[in-house]
Amino acid sequence: MPDLQSLLTPPRIFLIFGGISLGMGGVATCTGVTFARYGRVIYRAEEPRQFWEDVAACYLIGVCFIGYFLYKVYGISN
């Protein structure tokens, strides 16, 4: 089992953050509740536009982190 220090070094930390962000988006989509800045709770039924903007941001951030991880690991070489 790898030690914690090796897991938290770049580029693996980007994969971890991407997974957490995608997980947060998935949980928010299923439950209808998301947490915004400053501890504010947003419900899908009360503020649908703001809710979906936050969920889309979670997914987008997760995809960007995982994409950056893949770029750093496999890279584009000429």
N, C-alpha and C positions, 0 to 999 in steps of 0.2 A: 504494500500500500504506500503510495507516495506521501511524503510529508506535507504538512500544510503550507510551508514556505514555498515549495515548488509549485503548488496549485495557485497561489496568489500572485505569481509573477506574470508579467506580460508574455505571451499573448493569451494565456489561459484565463486570466481574470476577465477578459472581454467576453469569452464564451460563458463564463459564470454570470456576468451581468446581463448578457443577452437572454440567457435562459430564465433568469429571475424576472426580467421585464416582460418576456412573452408569457410567463406564468401569471404575472399580475394582470395582464390584459385578458387572458383566458378566464381567470377567476372573476374579474369584473364583468365580463360578457355574460357569464353564466349566472351570477348572483344579482346583477343589476345595480351594484353599488361600487363606486370607485372613490378613492381618496385623492383629493386635489392638494394643492399647496396649502401650507399653513394648517394642516389637519382638518381641512374642510371635507365633508362627506357629500358626494353628489349621487342622487338616485336617478335611475333611468326614467322613471315615471314622472318625476317632477321637473327635471331639466334635461330633456333628451339630447339637445344639441351639444351642450357642454359635456355631458356624459360621453357621447360618442367621440368628441374631440379628444378627450383624455384617454379613452380606450385606444383610439387610432394612434395617439402619441406613444403609448406603451408598446404597441406592436411595431411601430416604425423604429423606435429606439432599440428594441430587441433585435430586429432584423439588421440594423446598422452595426450593432455590436458584434453579432455573429458574422456578418459579412467582413468586418474588419479583422476578426479573428482568422477567418479563412484566408484573407489576403496576406496576413502576416505569416501564417503557417505555410501556405502553398505558393503565395506570391505570383507575380507576373514577371517572368524573365524573358528576355529577348533571345 
